[in-house]
């Protein structure tokens, strides 16, 4: 396996060129849905392949995360972005216990190599440093994505962020304890 370099990104690092070799491709066959209070794996098939417009929107979102006091980390295989993750800076929850892991994505050719697990660990450490007790994750509902989070120890969130439920109704709302 190639040596992956992990580092916190600055606003100036985040531009469309950063994603020139990044491939957000996923061939989804099954997704989780909550029906009558129970999670059910359903046959929901589609291919997700980000367009240039989606990458341009992503650049704005990641820059905004940093402007708002959050953090973005990149995983690099040489000069190529292998993966990235972002942590928002707004505490929320009944006890102010949550910080949101707003994104974690691994280029399709880098999956299965531990890049996502390491980025998740880095985000957890950053969230702990900031005083969070839990990470909140509004995660893609695909079978593979949910298997990734479950393997890390994530569970269904005890509290749902209603803004994210409205924006991302098909996502699974998860949490990870930092204490």
N, C-alpha and C positions, 0 to 999 in steps of 0.2 A: 504494500500500500504506500502511496505517496505520502510525503510529510506534509501535513496540513498545518498552516499557520492561522491562529485565531487572534483577532484584534478588534478593539472597539473602533468604530468608524466615526469620523467627523462629518459635518454637513458637506464640506468640500470634497469628501471621498465619494459621496453619493450622487451619481449622475447616470444618465442612460448608458454610458460607456461601461460602467461597472458591470452591467448585466449582459454585455455583448456575447459572452460564451455560456451564459446561464440558461438552462433549459427547464422551465416549469411545465413538465409534461407528466400527465397521470392518466392512465387508462383505467377508469373506474368501472367496476362491474356491480358492486353491492354497496349500499349505504345504510346506516343505522337511522331509524326513525322511532320516535316515542309515540306509541299508540295505546290509549287507555291505561296510561301510567307505566307501561312496560316497554323496554327497548327491543326492537325487532329489526333483524337484518333483512333488507328488502332488495329485490333485483331492480336496481336503478343504475343504468349503464350510460356513461358518457365519457368523452375524452376532454380533458382539460389541458389546454395549450395556450399560454398567455400570448396576447398580441402586443404589438408595440405600444398601443394606447394603454394597455394594462401596466406595462413596465413604466411608462411615463407617469401614470397615476401613482404607482408604487414609489417612485423616486420622490414625489411630492409628499406622500404619507410618511416615508422614512425620515425625510428632512424635517418634517413637522414634529415627529416624535422627538428628535433631538432638540429642536427649538423650544419645545414644551418641557424640557428637562429630562426626557427619557433617554434611553440608550439603544444603540444598534451595534451588533457585533457581526463581523464577517469571518468566514472560514475560507482560506485561500489555498489552492493547490497551485503553487507557483504564482503567476499573475492572474489566474482565473478564479473567479468567485465560485466556490463549491457549495456554499450555503450561507444563510444569514438568519438572524433572529433579532426581534425588537421587544423592548420592555417599555411600557408607558410609565408616566410619572404621577398619575392621579390615583391616590388611595381611595377606596370605596368599600362598601359592605357595612353591615350593621355595627361592626366594631372597627371599621377602617382597616380591615385585615388584608385586603386584596390589592395587589398590583397586577396589571394585565400583561401577559405574554401576548403581544398583538400580532406577531408573525414569527414563524419558523418555517423555512423552506430550504430544501436541498435540491440541487441540480440533479436531474434524473440519472446522469452517469455517475453520481457520487453517492447515491443511496445504498444503504446496507454496509457502509464502511465505518459507522460510528460518528459521523460528522454531526448528525442531528442530536444524538445523545450528548455529545460534548457541548454543543451550543446550548442545549437545554440546561446543562450543569452550570455553564457560565451565567446564563440568565438567572438561575436560582441564586447563585452567589451574589449577583448584583442586587437582586430583590431583597435578599437578607440584609445586605449592607445598608439598604435604604429603610429597613425596619418593617418590611412586609412579613406577615405570618403565613400567607398563602399566595400562590400564583393563580390567576384566573385565566382560563383559556377558552375562547370560542373557536372550536376546532372543526375542520372539515369532517363531514360525517362518513367518509369512505371507510370501508372495512380496514384497509391498510393503515390509514392515518390513525384510526382509533386503536388499532393493535399497537402502534408505536407508543401512543400516550399511556395505554394500559400497562405496557411493559415497563414504563418509567415509574409507575405507581400512581398515575392520575386516576381520579374518581369523578363521578358526577358531582357538579358543584352543589354545595349546600344552599347557596344563594345565587340567583340568576340576575345578571345585569340586564335590566329590561331594555335599555337602549340597544344593546348588542343582540338581544333576542329579536327586536324589531328589525334591525339592519341585516341580521344573518339568521333567519328563522330555521334554516335547515342544518345549521351547525350544532354540534354537541357542546354543551356548556360543562366544562371540566374545571377541577381545581387540583392543586398539588400543595401539600403541606410543607412549609419550610422550617417548621420547628419540631 
